[in-house]
Amino acid sequence: MSEGIPSASKVQRPERIRTISGVPIEPVYGPSHIEAVDYVRDLNDPGQFPYTRGIHQNGYAGKMWTMRQFAGFGTPEETNERYRQLLAAGGTGLSVAFDLPTLMGRDPDHPLSLGEVGKCGVSVASLADMERLFDNIPLSAITTSMTINSPAAMLLAMYLVVAEQQGVDWQEISGTIQNDILKEYIAQKEYIYPPGPSMRLVTDVFAFCGERVPRWNTISVSGYHIREAGSTALQELAFTLRNGIEYVQYGVDAGLDPDKFVPRMSFFFNAHNEFFEEIAKYRAARKLWSHVMRDRFGARDERSWKLRFHAQTAGVSLTAQQPRNNVIRTAVQALAAVLGGANSLHTNSLDEALALPTVEAATLALRTQQIIAHESGVTGAVDPLGGSYFLEKLTTDMEAGAVEYFQTIDDFGGMVEAIEQGFPQREIAESAYRFQKQVELGERDIVGVNVHGDNEELGVETLYINEDVSERQIAKLNELRRTRDANRVERSLAAVREVALGKTNLMPSLLEAVRAYATLGEICDALRDAWGEYEETPTI
Amino acid sequence: MRNIRVVIAKPGLDGHDRGAKVIARALRDAGMEVIYTGLRQTPEQIVGAALQEDADVIGLSILSGAHNHICPRVIELLQAKDITDVLVVVGGIIPDVDVPKLNEIGITGIFPPGTLMQVIVEFIRQHVRPAASAR
């Protein structure tokens, strides 16, 4: 045996190997680890309650996952061009990334929008921008996911009016708005209003779409951002599903029948590095949700029991060092999502620790999914890892851990109360710091960062967002303000304010304000007048 | 000699505060006194906080691409108040092409994703203006 390669007997196993979540991993798993698992009760065939193995009987053979690449930058015109490229390259759905002023309900000329217009996504300040964004893209032929939360109802209203202009019936269109405000308070922090009125906006959308836009997915309850903020896989699972429970409870309290709105709820999880733990997370999520819906809420429609989810590979795992390595990380993460039964998937681009992706990098990310789908053969059998001693043990543990968190949060009085007392925020901050310390101490290796670094790094070309986007958006905004019917705008905004102070559904008044070409900032300000703004207490 | 005092700030509209909070804890564990401003601070508020807290260092966390507007503004405001002994560093997503511009206005501590906390601690210790920490 040559020097430097240790013989098998000399290989030392570290005292304890742990997953990123801190779960200890044993050297080998066997039947004793899954003695308590009953096939029909805990797993069952794909398409059968509790759906641990998947919600579709035929898995991907019946329906391939949707390859949905999140994109948006600069002006609506520029993003429209990128969308047409993505559709031409075989993308099967659009996913809109908005810039921070849009996410925060501020017009491009607001002082806080300084330097932010068009940077993290596309700037959409009014219906006029939404028209430009979907110019020559038939809304009847595609589905669109919009990552928008505090102003989700307003952006949905804009999309609906564009559909109307294209002559497409609202009964026919489909897509998703993220509309998940709870994880904003917990993790991503793009909130505007206090929790009470924010939850009312969410339930108003549930009720309106249930009647008028029946194929629209009214919420994407998101663990992605919770994980990116530093949570463990278990915390991501538990907080996300507990948020889901909170939305259903608020819907029920608003007088809605769960079977009327829960089937249009969807979920959004992270696909991180810890391969088996991630797969266990998705399987446990389906099992937990089916039980919660059937047993806690008494839902009777099977569609209410079935958890559908989108997955995105972990942006936070990408490194600025040796950026080409990110292609491999993304491929491994995407494979975990697929083996976990993701219903739709976004793969990150290799350059995203540096900038928004170039068209070349975004195409390579899409190709990564296509290779998994068409070349790897993993889509043949449903839940191909089901029955693995290791995976089933992880799935069982993940479920048990989530149930414990549910109880803790129930004890706070619910997720809104837990958030107000900073519970999930503290848990996540602790996990984030623990992870970073492990990296610093060399307990956790990151290739190119704390191991296998090299001095001659190959850089990559990055996308550069022109600083003139802001000027161009502001110029269009000024033009809009000159040419629209100012009286109609004033009347529509007054109506929004009035409805906000009452109890009736806000959607009709939001639609009228959008049609009048009131700007997003103006509409959100009308609600700020009525409801005030949320501020968190800064803690580290 | 007193401890190094650091104001960690999140300017702009972005709410992604993982990096800011992790760094704030790391600096505190390294013996520095850390004041975290919280989210959505204007350059004026940040410089105001630094003055009020008698800070030696301002750490800006920016992931949104707004650094070309925010960083020069913070430096301008410091200069307008004749403050020359506060070290300004920035962490976040900063494209390579912007680094020379930031260096030109005196920001040399630029820390992209993946930077080890120890690197930032060491940078601050070595570059903090002696006049400030001896005050």
Chai-1 contact restraints between the chains, C-beta under 6 A:
chainA,res_idxA,chainB,res_idxB,connection_type,confidence,min_distance_angstrom,max_distance_angstrom,comment,restraint_id
A,L100,B,L13,contact,1.0,0.0,6.0,A-B,restraint_1
A,L100,B,D14,contact,1.0,0.0,6.0,A-B,restraint_2
A,L100,B,S64,contact,1.0,0.0,6.0,A-B,restraint_3
A,M104,B,L13,contact,1.0,0.0,6.0,A-B,restraint_4
A,L112,B,L13,contact,1.0,0.0,6.0,A-B,restraint_5
A,L114,B,H69,contact,1.0,0.0,6.0,A-B,restraint_6
A,G115,B,A66,contact,1.0,0.0,6.0,A-B,restraint_7
A,G115,B,H69,contact,1.0,0.0,6.0,A-B,restraint_8
A,E116,B,G12,contact,1.0,0.0,6.0,A-B,restraint_9
A,E116,B,L13,contact,1.0,0.0,6.0,A-B,restraint_10
A,E116,B,S64,contact,1.0,0.0,6.0,A-B,restraint_11
A,E116,B,A66,contact,1.0,0.0,6.0,A-B,restraint_12
A,K119,B,S64,contact,1.0,0.0,6.0,A-B,restraint_13
A,K119,B,G65,contact,1.0,0.0,6.0,A-B,restraint_14
A,C120,B,S64,contact,1.0,0.0,6.0,A-B,restraint_15
A,Q188,B,G15,contact,1.0,0.0,6.0,A-B,restraint_16
A,K189,B,G15,contact,1.0,0.0,6.0,A-B,restraint_17
A,K189,B,L39,contact,1.0,0.0,6.0,A-B,restraint_18
A,E190,B,G15,contact,1.0,0.0,6.0,A-B,restraint_19
A,A229,B,R18,contact,1.0,0.0,6.0,A-B,restraint_20
A,G230,B,R18,contact,1.0,0.0,6.0,A-B,restraint_21
A,T319,B,G114,contact,1.0,0.0,6.0,A-B,restraint_22
A,A320,B,P112,contact,1.0,0.0,6.0,A-B,restraint_23
A,A320,B,P113,contact,1.0,0.0,6.0,A-B,restraint_24
A,A320,B,G114,contact,1.0,0.0,6.0,A-B,restraint_25
A,Q321,B,G114,contact,1.0,0.0,6.0,A-B,restraint_26
A,A353,B,P113,contact,1.0,0.0,6.0,A-B,restraint_27
A,A355,B,P95,contact,1.0,0.0,6.0,A-B,restraint_28
A,A429,B,K21,contact,1.0,0.0,6.0,A-B,restraint_29
A,A432,B,R18,contact,1.0,0.0,6.0,A-B,restraint_30
A,A432,B,V22,contact,1.0,0.0,6.0,A-B,restraint_31
A,Y433,B,V22,contact,1.0,0.0,6.0,A-B,restraint_32
A,Y433,B,R25,contact,1.0,0.0,6.0,A-B,restraint_33
A,Q436,B,V22,contact,1.0,0.0,6.0,A-B,restraint_34
A,E440,B,L116,contact,1.0,0.0,6.0,A-B,restraint_35
A,E440,B,M117,contact,1.0,0.0,6.0,A-B,restraint_36
A,E440,B,Q118,contact,1.0,0.0,6.0,A-B,restraint_37
A,V449,B,G114,contact,1.0,0.0,6.0,A-B,restraint_38
A,T462,B,P95,contact,1.0,0.0,6.0,A-B,restraint_39
A,P538,B,Y36,contact,1.0,0.0,6.0,A-B,restraint_40
A,P538,B,G38,contact,1.0,0.0,6.0,A-B,restraint_41
A,I540,B,K21,contact,1.0,0.0,6.0,A-B,restraint_42
A,I540,B,A24,contact,1.0,0.0,6.0,A-B,restraint_43
A,I540,B,R25,contact,1.0,0.0,6.0,A-B,restraint_44
A,I540,B,Y36,contact,1.0,0.0,6.0,A-B,restraint_45
